Amino acid sequence: MAKTQVNPTRMELTRQKKKLSTANRGYKLLKDKRDELMRQFLILVKENMELRNQVEAGIKRANTNFVIAGSAMSKEALHTALMSPKQEISLAADRKNIMSVDVPVFHYETRRADSNDIYSYGYAFTSGDLDDAVKSLADVFPKMINLAEKEKTCQLIAAEIEKTRRRVNALEHIIIPGTLENIRYISMKLDENERSSQVRLLKVKDMMLEDTHHYREKQSAERGK
């Protein structure tokens, strides 16, 4: 393959050596990047699993309380109590960079300064289980936002790891070996050309010496006459 792709010249040999040096540096940098991304990915996955378990437990607890509240209150009273929420949430998305990967960062603000000010109904005609259900949802909401942030971060980093892995493999198994083969081929051809040139020079030298010898013999013969 190398024989049909490169010209065996010293200029091409210099270019291939520079290409090999660049490929080796790129391989090391990409390999370090891949390893660091893997390290951070494993940390994030562990945090994500713990957070997911907390969120699922919080939602399960809230659903249980809603079911209990629904059994203690009429359907109409329950809907009326939850019809006009007292608190509102505004969500903003930002970005941060992790090893050249832009990952999301979510920020939220509540309409009221007191985040515990969440009950939009009076306590006289509602069940205490409804209070527990609303409080459970309010408590799990920040974790849900954090979970969404971490899951998206894991997805983006996993995609970057796969992309970096393909580049590392391409450098390791295709570009670097191909460049080394090109360098070996060019070096071999240049050595062959140099040996051929030396043989030709030696032959020319022998011919010149032979011509000089014949010329001197001719001159000596002419002087003898």
Beta strands, then each sheet from edge to edge (+ up, - down):
strand 1: 89-98
strand 2: 101-110
sheet 1: 1+ 2-
end
